[in-house]
Amino acid sequence: MGRAIAAALVALAAVTGCTVQPSDGDGKRRSPVHIELPGGTPSPARTQTGGSPSAAPAPPDDGKPSAAPPAPARVLWSRGATGRDVRELQARLRQVAWLFEGPTGTYGEQTERAVSGFQGKRGLPRTGRTDTVTWQRLLGMTREPGRWDLYLMGGQPADPPDPRCTTGRVLCIDKTSRTLRWMIDGRTVSTMAVRFGSQGTPTREGVFSIYWKSRDHVSTLYDSPMPYAMFFSGGQAVHYSADFAARGYAGASHGCVNVRDEAAIAELYAQVRNGDKVVVSW
């Protein structure tokens, strides 16, 4: 009879997935089975002393602090920013063919789109804002822009006027800063960027005077428009240049003084009179 009971218990254990447990060493009877909890989670194991369940061992402390998440990249410039640094950003974006206007020195929509495109091409977040990571990537792909890369389309400050420009009505033209000042009795009325002749057809230097004005002039020598032409030396004149407006200092004139701002030269043309002095200097 005893053997039959024992066999029944063994069969029950096999069916229910349990195992028979012997009595503990102190002679006390414990539960005869270690029950597998639902979901396959075992019941807490007892310590060798028969007390509370054993805790999982704590990870070793190597004394090193846990790694902090990386700080977000700092934004250097974004839409609305202005200044020389923005000009450099734009000049470098031009070098890698992500920007085709300017540099203007103003972080506008075109610059934001160019930065976003540059970022996306290199797997960076497309924010359109120039952060430290974007800037370092751009620096590594471009060269240091020169002065006329920064002011390719004008906007450069004028140098102090030549002393010969401080009296009377004068078109004061400076080849070093590539600017024209319209001055009356030592006061600067307006300033604009200008472009000169190439090495083969240089703009003459010296003191001249306006001897002829031609509002819709067309060059007979080069068959090219010269709007708002104000002649001061032979065939050389101050006039508006659509090529200068389009290409900036990437091109040159045939000796004339080109102006790229049509509104500015239209206003200048209305004020200048025949006989007004012209000073062209380095």
Residue pairs with C-beta under 8 A, 6 or more apart in sequence:
9 20
9 32
10 20
12 18
13 19
13 20
13 33
16 33
17 36
18 33
18 34
18 35
18 36
19 33
19 34
20 32
20 33
21 30
21 31
21 32
21 33
21 34
23 29
23 30
24 30
24 50
26 50
34 42
34 43
35 43
36 42
36 43
37 43
44 53
44 54
45 53
45 54
46 52
46 53
46 54
47 53
47 54
72 131
73 131
73 132
73 133
73 134
74 131
74 132
75 129
75 130
75 131
76 85
76 130
76 131
76 132
76 135
77 85
77 86
77 89
77 107
77 129
77 130
78 107
78 112
78 128
78 129
78 130
79 107
79 108
79 109
79 111
79 112
79 128
79 129
80 107
81 106
81 107
82 105
82 106
82 107
83 105
84 105
84 150
86 103
86 105
86 106
86 107
86 111
87 102
87 103
87 104
87 105
87 150
87 151
88 103
88 145
88 150
89 107
89 111
89 115
89 130
89 135
89 138
90 99
90 101
90 102
90 103
90 104
90 105
90 111
91 103
91 145
91 149
91 150
91 152
92 138
92 139
92 142
92 145
93 99
93 111
93 114
93 115
93 118
93 138
94 100
94 102
94 103
94 149
94 152
95 141
95 142
95 143
95 145
96 118
96 138
96 141
96 142
98 114
98 115
98 117
98 118
99 110
99 111
99 114
101 110
101 153
102 110
102 111
102 152
102 153
103 149
103 150
103 151
103 152
103 153
103 155
104 153
104 155
105 155
112 128
112 129
113 128
115 127
115 128
115 129
115 130
115 134
116 126
116 127
116 128
117 126
118 134
118 137
118 138
119 125
119 126
119 127
119 128
119 134
120 126
122 137
124 133
124 134
124 137
147 156
148 178
148 249
150 156
151 178
151 193
151 249
152 248
152 249
152 250
153 193
153 248
153 249
153 260
154 192
154 193
154 248
154 260
154 261
155 193
156 177
156 178
156 179
156 193
157 177
157 179
158 174
158 177
158 179
158 181
158 188
158 191
159 174
159 176
159 177
159 179
161 172
161 174
161 181
161 183
161 188
162 172
162 174
162 279
162 281
164 170
164 207
164 279
164 281
165 172
165 181
165 183
165 186
165 279
166 183
166 186
167 185
167 186
168 184
168 185
168 276
168 277
169 183
169 184
169 185
169 272
169 273
169 276
169 277
170 181
170 182
170 183
170 184
170 276
170 277
170 278
170 279
171 180
171 181
171 182
171 210
171 230
171 232
171 238
171 272
171 276
171 277
171 278
171 279
172 180
172 181
172 182
172 183
172 279
173 179
173 180
173 181
173 194
173 238
173 257
173 278
173 279
173 280
173 281
174 180
174 181
174 281
174 282
175 196
175 203
175 205
175 280
175 281
175 282
176 282
178 193
178 194
178 195
178 196
178 249
179 191
179 192
179 193
179 194
180 191
180 192
180 193
180 194
180 238
180 257
180 259
181 188
181 190
181 191
182 188
182 189
182 190
182 191
182 268
182 271
182 272
183 189
189 271
190 264
190 267
190 268
192 259
192 260
192 261
192 264
192 265
192 268
193 259
193 260
193 261
194 238
194 257
194 258
194 259
195 241
195 244
195 248
195 249
195 251
195 252
195 253
195 257
195 258
195 260
196 202
196 203
196 252
196 253
196 255
196 257
196 258
197 203
197 236
197 252
197 253
197 254
197 255
197 256
198 252
198 253
198 254
201 252
201 253
201 254
201 255
202 255
203 236
203 253
203 255
203 256
203 257
203 280
204 233
204 236
204 255
204 280
205 280
205 281
205 282
206 233
206 279
206 280
207 277
207 278
207 279
208 232
208 233
208 277
208 278
208 279
208 280
209 232
209 274
209 275
209 276
209 277
209 278
210 230
210 231
210 232
210 272
210 273
210 274
210 275
210 276
210 278
211 231
211 232
211 274
211 275
212 230
212 231
212 274
213 229
213 230
213 231
213 269
213 272
213 274
214 226
214 229
214 231
214 237
215 227
215 228
215 229
215 269
216 225
216 227
217 225
217 226
217 227
217 229
217 237
217 239
218 224
218 225
218 226
219 225
219 226
219 235
219 254
221 235
221 254
222 254
225 242
226 237
226 239
226 240
226 256
227 239
227 240
227 262
227 265
228 238
228 239
228 240
228 259
228 262
228 265
228 266
228 268
228 269
229 237
229 238
229 239
230 237
230 238
230 239
230 269
230 272
231 237
232 238
232 278
233 278
235 255
235 256
236 255
236 256
236 257
237 256
237 257
238 256
238 257
238 259
238 265
238 268
238 278
239 256
239 257
239 258
239 259
239 265
240 258
240 259
240 260
240 262
240 265
240 266
241 253
241 256
241 258
241 259
241 260
243 251
243 258
244 251
244 253
244 258
244 259
244 260
245 260
245 261
245 262
248 260
257 280
259 265
259 268
